[in-house]
Amino acid sequence: EPLRPWLTQQGLPDARQVAAMRDGARVRYAGLVICRQAPERAGGVRFLTLEDETGFVNVVAWRDVFNRYRMLATTASFLGVTGRLQAEDGVVHLIAERFWSPSRARPAPIRSRDFR
């Protein structure tokens, strides 16, 4: 919440706004990483959950994208994602094309709940 004015100034939506966007929309979003998952049977696909003061954004990272940004995607507690929305029947996922580090001062580090 304390970073919302800066995030808004950067043109970054909150989770509630992302959830209301149309299928196929191009999105840049930044939030706190609360969960990283690498299911054994997912063929290298990684799932991340990011949150802000309004809710959650579910991120899907295909193997090649995740591997390109592996260090950042596995260590950052505050993470930016650029990609396209997949929205169907009320279920919304942000399909990652790129991960990035928001340049503003970051919130205090938190530990995400990472699963395998």
C-alpha positions in Angstrom: 0.0 0.0 0.0 2.8 2.5 0.8 4.1 2.1 -2.7 0.8 2.5 -4.5 1.3 6.2 -5.5 4.6 5.3 -7.1 3.2 2.2 -8.8 0.3 4.2 -10.2 2.7 6.9 -11.4 4.6 4.1 -13.3 1.4 3.0 -14.9 1.2 -0.3 -13.0 -2.2 -1.6 -12.2 -3.3 -3.1 -8.9 -4.4 -6.8 -8.7 -8.1 -5.8 -8.8 -7.6 -3.9 -12.0 -5.6 -6.8 -13.5 -8.5 -9.2 -12.7 -10.9 -6.9 -14.6 -8.8 -6.8 -17.8 -9.8 -8.6 -21.0 -8.3 -11.8 -22.2 -5.1 -11.2 -24.2 -4.4 -7.8 -22.7 -0.8 -6.9 -22.4 0.1 -6.2 -18.7 2.9 -4.9 -16.6 2.4 -5.6 -12.9 4.5 -5.5 -9.7 3.7 -7.2 -6.4 5.1 -9.1 -3.4 5.9 -12.7 -4.2 3.9 -14.9 -1.7 4.3 -18.3 -3.4 6.4 -20.1 -6.0 5.4 -23.5 -7.2 7.2 -26.0 -9.5 4.9 -29.0 -9.7 6.7 -32.2 -10.7 4.2 -33.0 -13.4 4.1 -29.5 -14.9 6.9 -30.0 -17.4 9.0 -27.2 -16.2 6.2 -24.6 -16.0 6.4 -22.5 -12.8 3.6 -20.8 -11.0 4.0 -17.7 -8.9 1.5 -15.8 -6.8 2.0 -12.1 -6.4 0.0 -9.8 -4.2 -0.7 -6.2 -3.4 -3.1 -4.4 -1.2 -6.1 -5.3 -3.4 -5.6 -9.0 -4.0 -3.6 -11.6 -5.9 -2.2 -12.1 -9.4 -1.5 -15.6 -10.6 1.6 -15.8 -12.8 2.5 -18.7 -15.2 6.1 -18.9 -16.5 6.9 -21.3 -19.2 10.3 -23.1 -18.9 12.2 -20.9 -21.3 11.0 -17.6 -19.8 11.6 -18.8 -16.2 15.1 -20.0 -17.1 16.0 -16.7 -18.7 15.1 -14.8 -15.5 15.8 -17.6 -13.0 17.9 -15.7 -10.5 15.5 -12.8 -10.2 12.3 -15.0 -10.3 13.6 -17.2 -7.5 15.1 -14.6 -5.2 13.1 -11.3 -5.5 10.5 -10.6 -2.8 9.1 -7.7 -4.8 8.8 -8.6 -8.5 7.7 -7.1 -11.8 6.1 -9.2 -14.5 5.3 -8.3 -18.1 3.1 -10.6 -20.1 -0.3 -11.3 -21.5 -3.5 -12.1 -19.6 -5.3 -15.4 -20.1 -8.8 -14.8 -18.8 -11.5 -17.5 -19.2 -14.6 -18.2 -17.1 -13.5 -15.9 -14.3 -10.0 -17.4 -14.0 -7.2 -15.0 -14.7 -3.5 -15.8 -15.2 -0.7 -13.5 -16.3 1.5 -15.5 -18.7 5.0 -14.1 -18.1 7.1 -12.9 -21.0 9.6 -11.1 -18.8 10.5 -10.6 -15.1 12.0 -7.3 -13.9 13.0 -5.6 -10.7 10.9 -2.5 -9.8 13.5 0.3 -9.5 11.8 2.1 -6.5 12.9 1.3 -2.9 11.5 -2.1 -2.1 9.4 -3.2 0.9 11.0 -5.1 3.7 12.0 -8.6 2.6 9.4 -11.3 3.2 9.7 -15.0 2.7 7.5 -16.6 0.2 5.9 -20.0 0.7 7.7 -22.0 -1.9 6.4 -25.5 -2.9 7.8 -28.3 -5.0 
